[in-house]
Amino acid sequence: MGVVGPFNPDTDDWVVYSERLEQFFKANGISDPENSEKQRAVLLSTCGNETYLLIRSLAAPDKPTDKSISEILELARDHFCPSRSVIVQCYNFNCRTQKEGETVSQFWAELRRLSEYCEFGNTLNDMLRDRLVCGIRDIKLQRRLLAERGLTFAKAFELAQVAELAEKNAMQPVLQLWPHTTVSVTSTSYVISVASVNKDGDVGPKSTTTIYV
């Protein structure tokens, strides 16, 4: 049932791949320890030629089939996931700001991903709140969040989503009036691009208007 697919060392995350592999074992009824040989066979036959050759080298002088599934997964994890510097992970987290065109939900998901190896522990929600407030593009929303007493991460995320939805709804009349219109929202303005349409319905060049808020 289902397909795990090969592992691509250039683009894939070994931790995620291992988690998917574990779910594949469960879905196919081979997750119990007595099925470890089948698990090993699935991994070695689906991981791809490049990854198999790497596992073969890591297992040498033994063969991959001489290793247990746990030993193979550990060898690969040590190779693909060397110890991460907590300082570097925290630096990447604290430097992350919301990108242009990135929704609040997308920004939140990226912050959660970056926080995984920061070892924030019980302070995780506070760190997420602070980074959300400091990294949000909407300056007016940022000021509102900074003025909010007893602000929690859940409340900050909710207010940011509501503000984003309100901005989107505010521009709907413009988009309905001019179908060939795109709107880009920055922290201080709306950039509206409207394309001209001739009598034959052909779309021509766009004119751009900036509305500062």
Backbone as a chain_set.jsonl record, in Angstrom:
{"seq": "MGVVGPFNPDTDDWVVYSERLEQFFKANGISDPENSEKQRAVLLSTCGNETYLLIRSLAAPDKPTDKSISEILELARDHFCPSRSVIVQCYNFNCRTQKEGETVSQFWAELRRLSEYCEFGNTLNDMLRDRLVCGIRDIKLQRRLLAERGLTFAKAFELAQVAELAEKNAMQPVLQLWPHTTVSVTSTSYVISVASVNKDGDVGPKSTTTIYV", "coords": {"N": [[0.839, -1.19, 0.0], [0.733, 2.059, -1.027], [3.642, 4.155, -1.802], [7.003, 4.716, -1.002], [9.248, 5.744, -2.313], [12.399, 6.845, -3.793], [15.239, 8.17, -1.951], [16.417, 11.435, -2.108], [19.447, 12.806, -1.762], [20.133, 15.482, -2.19], [17.884, 17.091, -1.98], [16.05, 16.059, -0.137], [15.016, 15.457, 3.287], [16.484, 13.455, 5.689], [15.388, 12.717, 8.161], [12.663, 13.235, 7.828], [12.186, 11.471, 5.726], [12.672, 9.029, 7.007], [10.562, 9.027, 8.823], [8.388, 8.861, 7.082], [8.91, 6.377, 6.032], [8.522, 4.79, 8.275], [5.762, 5.111, 8.616], [4.925, 3.878, 6.288], [5.632, 1.237, 6.804], [3.806, 0.688, 8.872], [1.367, 0.99, 7.514], [1.459, -1.136, 5.825], [1.461, -3.299, 7.45], [3.868, -4.248, 8.598], [5.273, -3.285, 10.755], [6.039, -4.342, 13.163], [8.667, -5.701, 15.314], [9.379, -8.335, 14.554], [9.255, -8.273, 11.864], [11.506, -7.107, 10.883], [13.414, -7.827, 8.95], [11.974, -7.683, 6.569], [11.413, -4.969, 6.631], [14.002, -3.906, 6.341], [14.544, -4.871, 3.765], [12.658, -3.451, 2.277], [13.535, -0.8, 2.64], [16.174, -0.891, 1.504], [15.584, -1.552, -1.104], [14.062, 0.511, -2.078], [15.253, 2.964, -1.581], [16.813, 4.092, -3.543], [19.448, 4.169, -6.028], [21.778, 5.764, -5.57], [21.641, 6.344, -2.82], [21.634, 3.775, -1.798], [24.197, 2.883, -2.524], [25.683, 4.573, -0.921], [24.878, 3.722, 1.667], [25.904, 1.191, 1.528], [28.616, 1.734, 1.497], [28.892, 2.94, 3.991], [28.321, 0.835, 5.655], [30.383, -0.917, 5.24], [33.128, -2.931, 6.417], [31.084, -4.771, 6.302], [28.128, -6.129, 4.714], [25.141, -4.401, 3.607], [22.963, -6.041, 4.126], [23.825, -7.431, 6.291], [23.423, -5.852, 8.394], [21.087, -4.619, 10.834], [17.782, -3.181, 10.437], [17.568, -1.002, 12.134], [20.24, -0.349, 12.616], [21.071, 0.39, 10.053], [19.442, 2.64, 9.577], [20.429, 4.29, 11.562], [23.111, 4.633, 10.763], [22.72, 6.039, 8.366], [21.384, 8.294, 9.333], [23.343, 9.493, 10.966], [25.083, 10.221, 8.985], [23.635, 11.902, 7.171], [22.474, 13.727, 8.889], [24.26, 15.412, 10.645], [25.413, 16.55, 13.887], [23.709, 19.434, 14.893], [24.442, 22.886, 15.26], [23.262, 24.598, 17.976], [23.333, 27.335, 18.354], [23.597, 28.307, 15.748], [21.165, 27.421, 14.677], [19.364, 28.899, 16.241], [20.113, 31.436, 15.453], [19.338, 31.449, 12.73], [16.603, 31.218, 13.119], [15.97, 33.587, 14.543], [16.602, 35.492, 12.693], [14.715, 35.32, 10.773], [12.221, 36.756, 8.823], [8.95, 37.808, 7.734], [8.293, 37.147, 4.385], [7.788, 38.957, 1.291], [4.555, 38.571, -0.013], [4.163, 36.264, 1.383], [1.975, 34.419, 3.375], [0.487, 34.803, 6.658], [0.079, 32.318, 7.856], [1.862, 30.714, 6.406], [4.257, 31.911, 7.135], [4.233, 31.386, 9.895], [4.369, 28.555, 9.833], [6.921, 28.215, 8.785], [8.467, 29.351, 10.792], [7.96, 27.514, 12.834], [9.221, 25.285, 11.736], [11.894, 26.141, 11.678], [12.377, 26.354, 14.372], [12.721, 23.847, 15.348], [15.194, 22.646, 16.085], [16.208, 24.345, 17.97], [16.103, 24.087, 20.657], [14.315, 25.324, 22.482], [12.534, 24.488, 24.386], [10.354, 24.86, 27.14], [9.938, 27.493, 26.57], [9.151, 27.816, 24.002], [6.66, 28.74, 22.801], [6.678, 31.419, 23.58], [8.949, 32.337, 22.259], [8.178, 31.925, 19.607], [6.034, 33.699, 19.498], [7.373, 36.18, 19.895], [9.042, 36.234, 17.638], [7.187, 36.203, 15.594], [5.87, 38.652, 15.978], [8.027, 40.471, 15.732], [8.885, 39.892, 13.172], [6.817, 40.309, 11.364], [5.422, 41.751, 8.397], [3.572, 43.809, 8.164], [3.466, 46.91, 9.359], [1.646, 48.488, 10.835], [0.044, 46.531, 12.01], [2.005, 45.278, 13.502], [2.612, 47.264, 15.39], [0.21, 47.331, 16.754], [0.173, 44.772, 17.886], [2.38, 44.962, 19.555], [1.399, 46.713, 21.422], [-0.477, 45.254, 22.719], [-1.623, 43.924, 25.712], [-0.429, 41.283, 27.805], [0.047, 39.496, 25.711], [-0.219, 36.482, 24.01], [1.208, 33.727, 22.106], [-0.781, 32.399, 20.639], [-2.832, 34.332, 20.576], [-1.546, 36.413, 19.212], [-1.1, 35.22, 16.735], [-3.741, 34.771, 15.93], [-4.773, 37.428, 15.75], [-3.112, 38.415, 13.735], [-3.858, 36.827, 11.553], [-6.543, 37.609, 11.271], [-6.233, 40.321, 10.605], [-4.882, 40.063, 8.186], [-6.83, 38.759, 6.63], [-8.774, 40.756, 6.603], [-7.506, 42.749, 5.102], [-7.34, 41.427, 2.671], [-10.066, 41.08, 2.029], [-10.801, 43.735, 1.798], [-9.755, 44.453, -0.629], [-11.212, 43.074, -2.465], [-13.434, 44.313, -3.917], [-11.998, 45.831, -5.804], [-10.703, 43.868, -7.303], [-12.898, 42.578, -8.396], [-14.01, 44.558, -9.949], [-12.059, 45.069, -11.867], [-11.049, 42.528, -13.648], [-8.538, 41.692, -14.654], [-6.482, 42.201, -12.752], [-3.884, 42.59, -10.4], [-2.838, 42.496, -7.014], [-0.437, 43.585, -4.784], [0.606, 43.447, -1.485], [2.312, 45.455, 0.763], [4.148, 46.435, 3.705], [3.467, 49.082, 3.963], [1.862, 49.868, 1.876], [-0.477, 49.34, -0.902], [0.072, 47.794, -3.941], [-1.196, 48.13, -6.993], [-1.81, 46.547, -9.984], [-3.081, 46.971, -13.116], [-4.27, 45.529, -16.018], [-4.656, 46.463, -19.427], [-7.393, 45.929, -21.689], [-8.278, 45.182, -24.967], [-10.84, 45.7, -27.527], [-11.167, 43.218, -28.629], [-10.741, 41.529, -26.609], [-8.159, 40.967, -25.945], [-5.42, 40.923, -23.712], [-3.494, 43.61, -22.636], [-0.583, 45.702, -21.924], [0.326, 46.355, -18.456], [-0.695, 48.84, -16.089], [0.552, 50.492, -13.239], [-0.393, 51.296, -9.934], [0.248, 52.812, -6.849], [-0.921, 52.676, -3.597], [-0.628, 54.267, -0.645], [-0.714, 53.385, 2.782]], "CA": [[0.0, 0.0, 0.0], [1.511, 3.281, -1.095], [5.024, 4.101, -2.28], [7.884, 5.646, -0.304], [10.069, 6.41, -3.314], [13.824, 6.96, -3.466], [15.701, 9.319, -1.173], [17.306, 12.33, -2.853], [20.306, 13.49, -0.78], [20.266, 16.913, -2.472], [16.665, 17.848, -1.691], [15.214, 15.448, 0.888], [15.449, 15.441, 4.684], [16.494, 12.049, 6.086], [14.458, 12.533, 9.283], [11.317, 13.157, 7.242], [12.133, 10.229, 4.951], [12.562, 7.931, 7.971], [9.207, 9.066, 9.362], [7.514, 8.341, 6.035], [9.197, 4.944, 5.949], [7.857, 4.185, 9.434], [4.323, 5.075, 8.316], [4.747, 2.867, 5.236], [5.669, -0.062, 7.486], [2.537, 0.526, 9.586], [0.283, 0.849, 6.544], [1.569, -2.446, 5.181], [1.438, -4.342, 8.463], [5.195, -4.838, 8.872], [5.957, -2.388, 11.684], [6.486, -5.081, 14.343], [10.081, -6.097, 15.272], [9.604, -9.61, 13.857], [9.287, -8.005, 10.422], [12.652, -6.224, 10.636], [14.074, -8.194, 7.688], [11.152, -7.109, 5.503], [11.631, -3.521, 6.694], [15.314, -3.663, 5.735], [14.424, -5.128, 2.328], [11.912, -2.326, 1.692], [14.431, 0.364, 2.625], [17.285, -1.056, 0.562], [15.092, -1.678, -2.475], [13.345, 1.72, -2.511], [15.968, 4.202, -1.252], [17.482, 4.63, -4.719], [20.803, 3.638, -6.25], [22.793, 6.608, -4.933], [21.567, 6.157, -1.371], [22.038, 2.384, -1.509], [25.664, 2.825, -2.604], [26.194, 5.246, 0.268], [24.659, 2.812, 2.792], [26.852, 0.081, 1.325], [29.936, 2.23, 1.92], [28.855, 3.19, 5.434], [28.251, -0.462, 6.345], [31.608, -1.686, 4.97], [33.286, -4.069, 5.479], [29.896, -5.616, 6.258], [27.147, -5.827, 3.681], [23.924, -3.82, 4.186], [22.082, -7.116, 4.609], [24.344, -7.933, 7.563], [23.017, -4.878, 9.397], [19.654, -4.555, 11.115], [17.149, -1.961, 9.925], [17.901, 0.082, 13.067], [21.638, 0.026, 12.39], [21.141, 1.092, 8.767], [18.826, 3.958, 9.768], [21.343, 5.081, 12.387], [24.254, 4.99, 9.92], [22.282, 7.073, 7.431], [21.077, 9.507, 10.089], [24.607, 10.118, 11.364], [25.713, 10.8, 7.787], [22.824, 12.979, 6.591], [22.044, 14.679, 9.918], [25.287, 15.625, 11.671], [24.969, 17.388, 15.009], [23.456, 20.824, 14.52], [24.814, 23.898, 16.237], [22.07, 25.273, 18.488], [23.501, 28.774, 18.133], [23.297, 28.559, 14.338], [19.733, 27.236, 14.501], [18.705, 30.057, 16.853], [20.416, 32.589, 14.598], [18.457, 31.362, 11.564], [15.242, 31.479, 13.589], [15.813, 34.982, 14.944], [16.789, 36.365, 11.523], [13.627, 35.072, 9.814], [11.131, 37.727, 8.75], [7.929, 37.463, 6.749], [8.67, 37.546, 3.036], [6.714, 39.572, 0.506], [3.66, 37.588, -0.597], [4.037, 35.119, 2.28], [0.86, 34.573, 4.3], [0.8, 34.637, 8.077], [0.143, 30.877, 8.118], [3.11, 30.223, 5.837], [5.32, 32.45, 7.986], [4.179, 30.61, 11.14], [4.854, 27.202, 9.562], [8.372, 28.287, 8.604], [9.045, 29.569, 12.117], [7.91, 26.231, 13.541], [10.266, 24.421, 11.169], [13.202, 26.641, 12.095], [12.526, 26.233, 15.823], [12.783, 22.429, 15.72], [16.471, 22.273, 16.701], [16.691, 25.474, 18.77], [16.062, 23.68, 22.059], [13.63, 26.345, 23.261], [11.857, 23.852, 25.51], [9.098, 25.457, 27.602], [9.819, 28.885, 26.1], [8.896, 27.786, 22.56], [5.555, 29.614, 22.401], [7.104, 32.81, 23.76], [9.894, 32.64, 21.187], [7.387, 32.021, 18.382], [5.3, 34.971, 19.587], [8.297, 37.303, 19.694], [9.529, 36.249, 16.259], [6.047, 36.576, 14.756], [5.657, 40.094, 16.133], [9.185, 41.205, 15.212], [9.131, 39.612, 11.761], [5.645, 40.562, 10.519], [5.678, 42.843, 7.447], [2.586, 44.87, 8.356], [3.952, 47.755, 10.451], [0.518, 48.882, 11.682], [-0.306, 45.355, 12.804], [3.091, 45.068, 14.453], [2.436, 48.225, 16.481], [-0.953, 46.885, 17.537], [0.583, 43.603, 18.665], [3.296, 45.428, 20.6], [0.609, 47.42, 22.438], [-1.412, 44.305, 23.327], [-1.187, 43.457, 27.03], [-0.536, 39.843, 28.026], [-0.047, 38.857, 24.394], [0.276, 35.111, 23.861], [1.443, 33.401, 20.703], [-2.066, 32.071, 20.013], [-3.544, 35.582, 20.328], [-0.818, 37.142, 18.169], [-1.36, 34.529, 15.473], [-5.142, 35.027, 15.58], [-4.9, 38.821, 15.32], [-2.414, 38.568, 12.456], [-4.698, 36.208, 10.538], [-7.723, 38.462, 11.087], [-5.793, 41.519, 9.883], [-4.573, 39.643, 6.813], [-8.104, 38.505, 5.963], [-9.439, 42.049, 6.411], [-6.842, 43.399, 3.963], [-7.733, 40.699, 1.46], [-11.464, 41.399, 1.744], [-10.886, 45.141, 1.416], [-9.346, 44.605, -2.022], [-12.088, 42.299, -3.348], [-14.147, 45.154, -4.902], [-11.074, 46.221, -6.875], [-10.465, 42.704, -8.151], [-14.132, 42.282, -9.116], [-14.219, 45.617, -10.934], [-11.075, 44.872, -12.935], [-10.638, 41.123, -13.574], [-7.118, 41.511, -14.966], [-5.823, 43.031, -11.753], [-3.137, 41.928, -9.336], [-2.583, 43.379, -5.884], [0.642, 43.182, -3.887], [0.498, 44.176, -0.229], [3.543, 45.629, 1.53], [3.867, 46.925, 5.053], [3.017, 50.482, 3.939], [1.114, 50.235, 0.676], [-1.014, 48.384, -1.853], [0.546, 48.036, -5.301], [-2.253, 47.595, -7.851], [-1.452, 46.497, -11.399], [-4.283, 46.747, -13.921], [-3.945, 45.318, -17.433], [-5.635, 46.971, -20.396], [-8.008, 44.909, -22.534], [-8.849, 45.817, -26.149], [-12.205, 45.289, -27.864], [-11.166, 41.79, -28.98], [-10.511, 40.754, -25.391], [-6.732, 40.706, -25.74], [-4.863, 41.619, -22.56], [-2.318, 44.394, -22.996], [0.359, 46.041, -20.855], [-0.259, 46.731, -17.174], [-0.333, 50.103, -15.448], [0.686, 50.235, -11.813], [-0.727, 52.369, -9.007], [0.613, 52.519, -5.469], [-1.745, 53.34, -2.589], [0.053, 54.191, 0.645], [-1.649, 53.302, 3.911]], "C": [[0.879, 1.245, 0.0], [2.938, 3.046, -1.567], [5.837, 5.132, -1.509], [8.721, 6.433, -1.299], [11.511, 6.525, -2.873], [14.124, 8.207, -2.642], [16.676, 10.122, -2.002], [18.161, 13.109, -1.863], [20.379, 14.999, -0.972], [19.05, 17.721, -2.024], [15.853, 17.313, -0.518], [15.858, 15.517, 2.271], [15.355, 13.998, 5.172], [15.534, 11.775, 7.245], [13.036, 12.378, 8.757], [11.156, 11.851, 6.468], [11.962, 9.029, 5.878], [11.162, 7.865, 8.561], [8.206, 8.512, 8.345], [7.681, 6.823, 5.9], [8.485, 4.197, 7.086], [6.351, 4.071, 9.191], [4.011, 4.044, 7.228], [4.741, 1.47, 5.851], [4.341, -0.336, 8.191], [1.39, 0.263, 8.616], [0.277, -0.53, 5.898], [1.719, -3.597, 6.178], [2.764, -4.99, 8.763], [5.986, -3.976, 9.861], [6.478, -3.108, 12.927], [7.94, -5.539, 14.191], [10.339, -7.399, 14.513], [9.648, -9.45, 12.335], [10.492, -7.153, 10.027], [13.374, -6.555, 9.325], [13.298, -7.643, 6.495], [11.34, -5.585, 5.456], [12.953, -3.154, 6.019], [15.258, -3.839, 4.226], [13.695, -3.989, 1.628], [12.823, -1.114, 1.569], [15.492, 0.236, 1.539], [16.824, -1.113, -0.889], [14.409, -0.407, -2.988], [14.137, 3.006, -2.324], [16.671, 4.836, -2.444], [18.923, 4.177, -4.808], [21.869, 4.436, -5.514], [22.817, 6.392, -3.42], [21.989, 4.745, -0.989], [23.562, 2.26, -1.526], [26.291, 3.487, -1.379], [26.054, 4.341, 1.495], [25.648, 1.655, 2.731], [28.25, 0.496, 1.797], [29.99, 2.424, 3.429], [28.884, 1.886, 6.223], [29.535, -1.273, 6.202], [32.472, -1.794, 6.229], [32.087, -5.019, 5.454], [29.043, -5.242, 5.06], [25.926, -5.192, 4.342], [22.994, -4.883, 4.765], [22.584, -7.76, 5.898], [23.946, -7.019, 8.725], [21.512, -4.956, 9.622], [19.094, -3.259, 10.543], [17.494, -0.771, 10.818], [19.327, 0.576, 12.853], [21.794, 0.811, 11.086], [20.586, 2.5, 8.904], [19.747, 4.868, 10.578], [22.568, 5.52, 11.594], [23.898, 6.143, 8.979], [21.999, 8.383, 8.157], [22.347, 10.236, 10.501], [25.3, 10.789, 10.182], [24.95, 12.028, 7.293], [22.458, 14.066, 7.6], [23.119, 14.838, 10.995], [24.761, 16.567, 12.746], [24.854, 18.841, 14.586], [23.893, 21.756, 15.641], [23.545, 24.633, 16.682], [22.151, 26.77, 18.234], [23.148, 29.138, 16.695], [21.801, 28.435, 14.082], [18.952, 28.412, 15.076], [18.93, 31.323, 16.03], [19.487, 32.606, 13.384], [17.017, 31.687, 11.945], [15.036, 32.968, 13.837], [16.015, 35.972, 13.794], [15.617, 36.264, 10.545], [12.552, 36.149, 9.931], [10.148, 37.283, 7.672], [8.328, 38.002, 5.384], [7.484, 38.172, 2.316], [5.878, 38.475, -0.158], [3.443, 36.36, 0.265], [2.894, 35.363, 3.255], [1.326, 34.383, 5.736], [0.95, 33.147, 8.417], [1.436, 30.278, 7.589], [4.306, 30.674, 6.673], [5.398, 31.665, 9.293], [4.752, 29.21, 10.939], [6.374, 27.186, 9.413], [9.072, 28.529, 9.942], [9.042, 28.284, 12.934], [9.003, 25.296, 13.046], [11.639, 24.847, 11.668], [13.442, 26.442, 13.589], [12.816, 24.8, 16.269], [14.054, 22.066, 16.478], [17.054, 23.406, 17.551], [16.704, 25.184, 20.267], [15.436, 24.754, 22.945], [12.894, 25.764, 24.464], [10.536, 24.522, 25.845], [8.906, 26.889, 27.134], [9.449, 28.961, 24.627], [7.816, 28.766, 22.146], [5.908, 31.086, 22.547], [8.052, 33.229, 22.637], [9.159, 32.783, 19.847], [6.603, 33.328, 18.356], [6.206, 36.156, 19.267], [8.754, 37.394, 18.247], [8.42, 36.629, 15.29], [5.835, 38.08, 14.783], [6.795, 40.882, 15.488], [9.339, 41.038, 13.704], [7.979, 39.911, 10.83], [5.897, 41.783, 9.638], [4.772, 44.055, 7.68], [2.966, 45.701, 9.585], [2.827, 48.156, 11.39], [0.078, 47.735, 12.573], [0.757, 45.097, 13.864], [2.947, 45.995, 15.654], [1.267, 47.831, 17.371], [-0.58, 45.711, 18.431], [1.504, 44.007, 19.818], [2.544, 46.116, 21.738], [-0.34, 46.495, 23.183], [-0.844, 43.782, 24.646], [-1.378, 41.939, 27.151], [-0.643, 39.044, 26.739], [0.566, 37.457, 24.416], [0.53, 34.84, 22.385], [0.131, 33.13, 19.982], [-2.839, 33.34, 19.662], [-2.872, 36.379, 19.212], [-1.095, 36.538, 16.799], [-2.784, 34.795, 15.002], [-5.335, 36.442, 15.054], [-4.246, 39.055, 13.962], [-3.239, 37.973, 11.319], [-5.921, 37.061, 10.229], [-7.363, 39.702, 10.277], [-5.505, 41.197, 8.423], [-5.847, 39.416, 6.013], [-8.836, 39.804, 5.674], [-8.832, 42.791, 5.231], [-7.266, 42.759, 2.651], [-9.154, 41.051, 1.051], [-11.633, 42.835, 1.273], [-10.558, 45.349, -0.049], [-10.252, 43.84, -2.981], [-12.862, 43.161, -4.343], [-13.276, 45.576, -6.077], [-10.885, 45.071, -7.845], [-11.705, 42.346, -8.958], [-14.388, 43.309, -10.218], [-13.3, 45.454, -12.129], [-10.53, 43.457, -12.846], [-9.14, 40.896, -13.787], [-6.262, 42.392, -14.052], [-5.066, 42.153, -10.761], [-2.834, 42.956, -8.258], [-1.478, 42.795, -5.027], [0.571, 44.064, -2.648], [1.869, 44.238, 0.437], [3.164, 46.173, 2.894], [3.29, 48.331, 5.045], [2.125, 50.825, 2.752], [0.467, 49.038, -0.002], [-0.469, 48.753, -3.219], [-0.42, 47.336, -6.244], [-1.819, 47.684, -9.306], [-2.687, 46.109, -12.2], [-3.878, 46.627, -15.386], [-5.042, 45.897, -18.31], [-6.135, 45.827, -21.261], [-8.656, 45.601, -23.736], [-10.218, 45.224, -26.47], [-12.294, 43.808, -28.239], [-10.923, 40.892, -27.768], [-9.065, 40.418, -25.123], [-6.203, 41.564, -24.585], [-3.566, 42.309, -22.939], [-1.422, 44.678, -21.806], [-0.379, 46.463, -19.577], [0.201, 48.115, -16.749], [-0.364, 49.87, -13.94], [0.39, 51.48, -11.0], [-0.37, 51.935, -7.596], [-0.24, 53.344, -4.522], [-1.051, 53.153, -1.242], [-0.938, 54.25, 1.796], [-0.95, 53.616, 5.223]], "O": [[1.671, 1.457, 0.918], [3.386, 1.909, -1.714], [5.422, 6.283, -1.374], [8.888, 7.644, -1.156], [11.817, 6.324, -1.698], [13.357, 9.17, -2.643], [17.642, 9.581, -2.539], [17.645, 13.996, -1.182], [20.658, 15.727, -0.019], [19.174, 18.908, -1.723], [15.041, 18.047, 0.045], [17.077, 15.622, 2.403], [14.295, 13.379, 5.089], [14.929, 10.704, 7.3], [12.297, 11.494, 9.191], [10.113, 11.202, 6.546], [11.197, 8.113, 5.574], [10.629, 6.776, 8.778], [7.285, 7.781, 8.709], [6.714, 6.094, 5.682], [7.924, 3.121, 6.884], [5.739, 3.055, 9.52], [2.954, 3.414, 7.25], [3.939, 0.62, 5.465], [3.812, -1.445, 8.123], [0.541, -0.591, 8.87], [-0.767, -1.029, 5.479], [2.058, -4.719, 5.803], [2.806, -6.16, 9.144], [7.215, -3.938, 9.813], [7.28, -2.543, 13.671], [8.406, -5.745, 13.07], [11.392, -7.557, 13.896], [10.029, -10.372, 11.614], [10.498, -6.545, 8.957], [13.891, -5.655, 8.663], [13.897, -7.187, 5.52], [11.416, -4.993, 4.38], [13.017, -2.214, 5.227], [15.85, -3.055, 3.485], [14.063, -3.601, 0.519], [12.878, -0.475, 0.518], [15.684, 1.157, 0.745], [17.578, -0.767, -1.799], [14.199, -0.259, -4.192], [13.743, 4.045, -2.853], [17.084, 5.994, -2.373], [19.547, 3.841, -3.801], [22.767, 3.857, -4.901], [23.884, 6.271, -2.818], [22.635, 4.548, 0.04], [24.149, 1.616, -0.656], [27.307, 3.019, -0.863], [26.997, 4.203, 2.275], [26.16, 1.202, 3.755], [28.968, -0.29, 2.414], [30.995, 2.117, 4.071], [29.413, 1.841, 7.334], [29.754, -2.218, 6.959], [32.538, -0.852, 7.019], [32.071, -5.97, 4.673], [29.212, -4.177, 4.467], [25.693, -5.419, 5.529], [22.322, -4.652, 5.771], [21.868, -8.538, 6.527], [24.115, -7.374, 9.891], [20.757, -5.314, 8.718], [19.848, -2.347, 10.205], [17.691, 0.34, 10.326], [19.589, 1.778, 12.904], [22.555, 1.776, 11.023], [21.185, 3.453, 8.407], [19.835, 6.067, 10.314], [23.019, 6.657, 11.734], [24.666, 7.091, 8.816], [22.335, 9.457, 7.659], [22.422, 11.461, 10.399], [26.006, 11.784, 10.341], [25.548, 13.07, 7.028], [22.166, 15.198, 7.214], [22.906, 14.439, 12.14], [23.786, 17.288, 12.535], [25.776, 19.408, 13.999], [23.73, 21.448, 16.821], [22.84, 25.218, 15.859], [21.14, 27.404, 17.931], [22.485, 30.145, 16.446], [21.225, 29.245, 13.356], [17.985, 28.871, 14.469], [18.046, 32.173, 15.925], [18.917, 33.643, 13.046], [16.299, 32.346, 11.193], [14.043, 33.545, 13.394], [15.647, 37.141, 13.902], [15.538, 37.039, 9.592], [12.04, 36.411, 11.019], [10.485, 36.476, 6.805], [8.662, 39.179, 5.247], [6.329, 37.948, 2.679], [6.42, 37.564, -0.785], [2.629, 35.501, -0.074], [2.849, 36.411, 3.9], [2.415, 33.869, 5.991], [1.842, 32.766, 9.175], [2.043, 29.429, 8.243], [5.247, 29.911, 6.89], [6.487, 31.317, 9.749], [5.526, 28.727, 11.767], [7.036, 26.251, 9.864], [10.143, 27.978, 10.195], [10.005, 27.994, 13.645], [9.638, 24.599, 13.837], [12.455, 24.004, 12.04], [14.591, 26.368, 14.025], [13.123, 24.564, 17.438], [14.008, 21.266, 17.413], [18.255, 23.426, 17.821], [17.257, 25.957, 21.049], [15.952, 25.062, 24.019], [12.658, 26.464, 25.449], [9.697, 24.735, 24.97], [7.819, 27.446, 27.287], [9.432, 30.05, 24.053], [8.029, 29.555, 21.225], [5.49, 31.911, 21.735], [7.964, 34.346, 22.128], [9.484, 33.662, 19.049], [6.516, 33.986, 17.319], [5.851, 37.025, 18.47], [8.847, 38.486, 17.687], [8.669, 37.296, 14.285], [5.643, 38.709, 13.742], [6.549, 41.854, 14.774], [9.859, 41.926, 13.029], [8.13, 39.784, 9.614], [6.519, 42.747, 10.083], [5.168, 45.191, 7.42], [2.806, 45.247, 10.718], [3.012, 48.168, 12.607], [-0.226, 47.934, 13.749], [0.435, 44.738, 14.996], [3.134, 45.575, 16.796], [1.326, 47.98, 18.592], [-0.972, 45.662, 19.597], [1.416, 43.46, 20.917], [2.997, 46.104, 22.883], [-0.948, 46.901, 24.174], [0.271, 43.263, 24.691], [-2.362, 41.386, 26.662], [-1.343, 38.033, 26.685], [1.724, 37.278, 24.794], [0.125, 35.617, 21.521], [-0.061, 33.572, 18.85], [-3.434, 33.43, 18.588], [-3.552, 36.954, 18.363], [-1.298, 37.26, 15.822], [-3.015, 35.018, 13.814], [-5.985, 36.64, 14.028], [-4.767, 39.805, 13.136], [-3.31, 38.555, 10.237], [-6.295, 37.221, 9.067], [-8.099, 40.09, 9.37], [-5.847, 41.973, 7.53], [-5.942, 39.829, 4.857], [-9.454, 39.947, 4.618], [-9.556, 43.399, 4.443], [-7.518, 43.441, 1.658], [-9.426, 41.293, -0.125], [-12.5, 43.125, 0.45], [-11.026, 46.311, -0.657], [-10.079, 43.943, -4.195], [-12.951, 42.792, -5.513], [-13.751, 45.67, -7.209], [-10.901, 45.265, -9.061], [-11.589, 41.862, -10.084], [-14.912, 42.978, -11.281], [-13.708, 45.673, -13.27], [-9.632, 43.201, -12.044], [-8.547, 40.011, -13.171], [-5.449, 43.198, -14.503], [-5.556, 41.105, -10.341], [-2.603, 44.13, -8.546], [-1.564, 41.647, -4.591], [0.487, 45.288, -2.755], [2.511, 43.21, 0.651], [1.983, 46.349, 3.194], [2.679, 48.742, 6.031], [1.674, 51.964, 2.635], [0.804, 47.887, 0.273], [-0.542, 49.916, -3.617], [-0.466, 46.107, -6.298], [-1.498, 48.765, -9.801], [-3.267, 45.045, -11.985], [-3.222, 47.515, -15.931], [-6.222, 45.825, -17.968], [-5.404, 44.876, -21.537], [-9.483, 46.496, -23.565], [-10.696, 44.341, -25.757], [-13.37, 43.213, -28.174], [-10.9, 39.666, -27.878], [-8.757, 39.675, -24.191], [-6.494, 42.757, -24.49], [-2.655, 41.69, -23.488], [-1.487, 43.981, -20.793], [-1.54, 46.869, -19.614], [1.335, 48.515, -17.011], [-1.212, 49.135, -13.435], [0.852, 52.575, -11.321], [-0.66, 50.807, -7.199], [-0.282, 54.57, -4.626], [-0.904, 52.031, -0.758], [-1.874, 55.05, 1.793], [-1.581, 53.594, 6.28]]}, "num_chains": 1, "name": "protein.A"}
